[in-house]
């Protein structure tokens, strides 16, 4: 029997509102052998999708380039409050220049999540050096439990 406060796919709007109030979660991607890979991430909500900064060299990025399906687990204030958003991820190219479109997107990501950076030139150079990629997670369904 379902909990009266549990979410089905019909309550995506409620799950989005819950997750927009937070910025940390666990992104699940699919390994080549079909097993899940979980990664702690920080995200920035944007309308009905989520921006995530990843590096090209990481397994989660390789997994997403092969298979864009993903799930984002968002914990609440206690163990009994959480949502899981299922969807797909679109990856940008790799930041290769301090003035390319990817780096501009990463600046937007940072501004939305943390505000102004004390040294934008250093930030941009770091994005290029680290081989950063902007991931856009687009949820289509949700489940979980929100109490209270």
C-alpha positions as CSV (number, residue, x, y, z in Angstrom):
1,X,0.0,0.0,0.0
2,X,1.3,3.4,-0.9
3,X,2.1,6.0,1.8
4,X,-0.4,8.9,1.5
5,X,2.5,11.3,1.2
6,X,4.4,9.3,-1.4
7,X,4.9,10.7,-4.9
8,X,4.0,9.0,-8.1
9,X,4.8,10.2,-11.6
10,X,1.8,12.4,-11.5
11,X,3.3,14.7,-8.9
12,X,6.4,15.9,-10.8
13,X,5.6,19.5,-10.0
14,X,5.7,18.7,-6.3
15,X,9.0,16.9,-6.7
16,X,10.5,19.8,-8.6
17,X,9.5,22.3,-5.9
18,X,11.1,20.0,-3.3
19,X,14.3,19.6,-5.2
20,X,14.5,23.3,-6.2
21,X,14.8,24.2,-2.5
22,X,18.1,22.2,-2.3
23,X,21.3,22.0,-4.3
24,X,22.8,18.6,-3.4
25,X,22.0,15.2,-4.4
26,X,23.2,11.9,-5.8
27,X,23.3,11.4,-9.6
28,X,22.9,7.8,-10.8
29,X,24.2,6.9,-14.2
30,X,24.4,3.5,-16.0
31,X,27.7,1.8,-16.4
32,X,28.6,-0.1,-19.5
33,X,27.7,-3.4,-17.8
34,X,24.3,-2.1,-16.8
35,X,25.1,-1.6,-13.1
36,X,24.4,1.9,-11.5
37,X,27.1,4.3,-10.7
38,X,26.3,6.9,-8.0
39,X,28.0,10.3,-7.6
40,X,27.5,13.0,-5.1
41,X,26.9,16.2,-7.0
42,X,25.8,19.8,-6.5
43,X,23.2,21.1,-8.9
44,X,21.5,24.3,-9.8
45,X,17.8,24.3,-10.6
46,X,16.8,26.2,-13.8
47,X,13.1,26.2,-14.7
48,X,12.3,22.5,-14.9
49,X,15.8,21.2,-15.4
50,X,19.0,21.1,-13.4
51,X,22.6,22.3,-14.3
52,X,25.5,20.2,-13.1
53,X,29.2,20.9,-13.6
54,X,31.2,17.7,-14.4
55,X,34.6,16.9,-15.8
56,X,35.1,15.1,-19.1
57,X,37.4,12.5,-17.5
58,X,35.0,11.2,-14.9
59,X,33.1,7.9,-15.2
60,X,29.7,9.6,-14.8
61,X,30.5,11.7,-17.8
62,X,31.6,8.7,-19.9
63,X,28.4,6.9,-18.8
64,X,26.2,9.8,-19.8
65,X,27.9,10.2,-23.2
66,X,27.1,6.5,-23.8
67,X,23.6,6.4,-22.2
68,X,21.9,9.7,-21.2
69,X,19.4,8.1,-18.8
70,X,19.9,9.2,-15.2
71,X,18.3,9.6,-11.9
72,X,18.8,12.3,-9.3
73,X,18.2,11.5,-5.7
74,X,17.5,14.5,-3.5
75,X,17.5,14.0,0.2
76,X,15.3,16.1,2.6
77,X,16.0,17.3,6.1
78,X,15.6,13.8,7.5
79,X,15.7,10.2,6.3
80,X,12.0,10.1,5.6
81,X,11.9,13.0,3.1
82,X,13.3,12.6,-0.4
83,X,12.5,12.6,-4.1
84,X,14.0,10.7,-7.0
85,X,13.8,12.4,-10.4
86,X,14.2,10.2,-13.5
87,X,15.2,11.7,-16.8
88,X,18.0,12.3,-19.3
89,X,21.1,14.4,-19.4
90,X,22.4,16.5,-22.3
91,X,26.1,17.2,-22.1
92,X,27.8,20.2,-23.5
93,X,31.2,20.0,-25.1
94,X,34.3,20.4,-23.0
95,X,35.4,23.9,-22.0
96,X,38.5,24.6,-24.2
97,X,38.8,28.4,-24.0
98,X,38.0,31.0,-21.4
99,X,35.7,32.7,-23.9
100,X,33.9,29.7,-25.4
101,X,30.1,28.9,-25.0
102,X,30.8,26.1,-22.5
103,X,32.8,28.3,-20.2
104,X,30.0,31.0,-20.4
105,X,27.5,28.3,-19.4
106,X,29.6,27.3,-16.5
107,X,29.8,31.0,-15.4
108,X,26.0,31.1,-15.5
109,X,25.8,27.8,-13.5
110,X,28.1,29.3,-10.8
111,X,26.2,32.6,-10.7
112,X,22.8,30.8,-10.3
113,X,24.2,28.6,-7.5
114,X,26.6,30.8,-5.6
115,X,26.5,34.3,-6.9
116,X,29.5,36.3,-8.0
117,X,32.9,34.8,-8.0
118,X,35.8,36.8,-6.6
119,X,38.0,36.2,-9.7
120,X,36.1,35.3,-12.9
121,X,39.3,35.1,-14.9
122,X,40.7,32.5,-12.5
123,X,37.4,30.6,-12.5
124,X,37.3,30.5,-16.3
125,X,40.9,29.3,-16.5
126,X,40.1,26.6,-14.0
127,X,37.1,25.4,-16.0
128,X,39.3,24.9,-19.0
129,X,42.2,23.3,-17.1
130,X,39.8,20.8,-15.5
131,X,38.1,20.0,-18.7
132,X,34.7,21.0,-17.4
133,X,31.4,20.1,-19.1
134,X,27.9,21.4,-18.3
135,X,25.4,18.7,-17.8
136,X,21.7,19.5,-18.1
137,X,19.5,17.0,-16.4
138,X,15.8,17.0,-17.6
139,X,13.5,15.0,-15.3
140,X,10.4,13.3,-16.7
141,X,9.1,11.4,-13.8
142,X,9.5,11.4,-10.0
143,X,8.8,9.3,-6.9
144,X,9.7,9.6,-3.3
145,X,8.2,10.7,0.0
146,X,7.6,14.2,1.3
147,X,6.2,14.4,4.8
148,X,4.9,17.5,6.5
